[in-house]
Structures are given as C-alpha cells and as structure tokens.
Amino acid sequence: MARVLLFGPLRDLAGWRERQIPSASLAELRSFLAAEDADLGAALAGPGVKAAVDQAIVLGDAPLAPASEVAFLPPMSGG
Amino acid sequence: MIRLTEAPFDPGALLSAFASDRRETGAVATFTGIARAEDGATAILELEAYPGFTEAEIGKIADQARDRFGLQDLQIVHRVGKIQPGEPIVFVATAASHRRAAFEACDFLMDYLKSRAPFWKKEHGPDGARWIEPTAQDHADRERWASERT
C-alpha cells in the first residue's frame, strides 16, 4: 500500500489528488496506474516528471513500504 | 525561516519584525513579489506546493545563499492557494554586515525561487485556466549565478 499524490497538471489529467494504492515497488505502481488510465501512465513517464518516495526524488525503481508516500511531480513552475 | 502561507501577508510588518533587534547587521534587503493582473488576463493565480518537500527544497537554496554571501539571517514567505492580483505572493529578506551581500543574496534567492522552487502555478482568466512553466528569461536569470562567481 502506498499513499500516492499527484501535483499540478497531473492532478487535472487524472481527476484525483491522492489515493491509497497497493504496490510493492514504484515500477509496479506505474504499471498499475498506466493499466487503469493510459493517458496518466504516459504523462507519468513524460519528460520532466519526477517521482519522490517519502519526499526524496527517486531515479528508476524503488521498493515501497506499506506506509510509503509517493509523489509524482510534473515540471515545476517556480514561485 | 521559510514559511508557506495560504493567508495574505503584510510585507511591511514582516520587514519591521525582521529588521528589529539587530546590532551587528549593517544591511537588510527585501524583495516583495506581487501578483499581476496581466491587463485582465489573470483573474486569480493558484499556487500549489508539496508541503514539507517544497520547504525542504527552498531550504537547500537558502543554505546556498547563506554560504555564498555570508548572510547573518534570511526569511522567505511564500503564498500558496488562490491569490488575487495586487496581493503580495513572495517576500524575501536578507541580513548581512554590508549592503552588497544583502542585495545580491536577495537577487540570487529570487532567481532560484522563480525557476527551481517546487510550485505549480495555474492562471485562471476569462479564457479558462492554464498551468505555467518557468520562462526562458527565468532560466537565464538563474544561469547568471553559475557564470558570475563572487
């Protein structure tokens, strides 16, 4: 289980901001989301979209603990 | 100190508090950014942050500024949520022994905040809403600090 957060345009695209999704790894979570919503899956793999696990940016795959927080961060706007 | 707030803030009050009780600070510089109306094109600006992560990332920029300019102190206050044109959106204050460091640190912090800080910005106008990304000018402004080591 992971707490999944979407920000900025990803939230508008998916139509949700936060969900609990059972997943053992970041790759498994990406597959789950892409199978459910192909547009979101493509956007999550898009240029400039970063993933953070427990508030640290992760490149590639990472294992997820039951209480992990995963955030998908589209290109940042700045302040 | 770094603070995100959904409520409007008064830059004058922030400056008064920041500048008080200082005996070894020769210079305080501040910058206040204000949301523009863009001639009616922007009715509301909406800023989203990732609570915790956004403050931590801004904290890294602040640490760089402290080291690079030898600051005594700094403060960053940034609005999140819905912001009306004319309302202050960001306040940066820097304190140093001398003016040059205070001025330059303020400029440096704003260039990083405008291009690198984890915010997602949406403009709501008469023609609908759109998400904003940093401009080429914002990136060029930040790059100045890579070439111009002080």
Interface residues (C-beta under 8 A of the other chain):
Chain A: L5 F7 G8 P9 D12 A52 Q55 A71 L73 P74 P75 M76 S77 G78 G79
Chain B: G33 L47 E48 Y50 G52 F53 A56 H78 I89 V90 L113 K114 S115 R116 A117 P118 F119 W120 K121 K122 W131 I132 E133 P134 D138
